[in-house]
Amino acid sequence: MGGPEFGFDAVSSPKPEDMMRGQLKAMACLGSLAALSIPAPATASSAAVQPAVRPAVRPAAQPVTQGARLACRVVASKPFVSKGTVRGTVARTGCADQARLRVRVQVAVKGTDPVAKSGSKVIGNGRITANVRCTSTPRRYYVVALDSQGRVDTSRSVKLSCGRPASAGGFASAPETAVVTLTNQARAKNGCRPLVHDAKLHLAAERHSSDMARNNYFSHDSRDGRTFDQRIKAAGFVFRMAGENIAKGQPSAAAVVKAWLNSPGHRANIMNCSYTHIGVGHNAKGPTWTQDFAAR
């Protein structure tokens, strides 16, 4: 079984380096005020020996063409709390035709799980969101996506409440919150201010970790062709600069943050004092990790 893998997008000019027995390529994209970067896939041999690291340089992101789309599918993202509501988002992607896409936010309880909120829209490719009024009593929610052609996807469940604001991390799992804490502790030693765990950046990161785990790939580019900056924009976060770290195989928050800090490129993202916000996504399969950084 192969060892851990990890990759990053750095805010720098491309500079190839050898690191931790893996090939490292730096990629930066400069557009207006944004500085971005993205990694090249690791080989199977490098992944089996040591973490495979990748970054690289690409021109400004181009729109995904129809020819670049994969098979039509629906995706359900795990719910999160924002402005006093539990929000569930589903998406339909890679489709050449239109169908009715439905979103359901359900409460996980014994017996039949009740639907707290649902909605639908006839759509080709895109996303829709259902909002449920949040309560102070924690409840476990999950999201179901389905279209009229029989495609179905279900998110993992998350215990949510409005006893604390979303900015305190109520939308994040324990491993995701631990990564933010450890990242901020490392930044403090470098004189950087702590990053705010943002719900929208978390959504972008969590979607990517889940997509990599579900479809068994490891890359900063989604299977539908989107780059990390496009995913961040799709989640609704407006930024002037952004970066991303990804990892696979590390069993805990402490292990993945240590691996990133031991990699110069990944460490550069963590220690960039210009960043103000972070989003962390974790999926138990792999385990698979994503860190999205941004500054408005």
Secondary structure, DSSP 8 states (H G I E B T S, - for coil): ----EEEEE-SS----EEETTEEE----EEETTEEE-------HHHHHHS---------S-----GGG--S-EEEE---EEETTEEEEEEEEES-SS-EEEEEEEEE--SSS--EEEEEEEEESSEEEEEEEE--SS-EEEEEEEEETTS-EEE---EEE-SSS-GGGTTTS-HHHHHHHHHHHHHHHHTT----EE-HHHHHHHHHHHHHHHHHT---SS-TTS--HHHHHHHTT---SEEEEEEEES--SHHHHHHHHHTSHHHHHHHT-TT--EEEEEEETTTTEEEEEEEE-
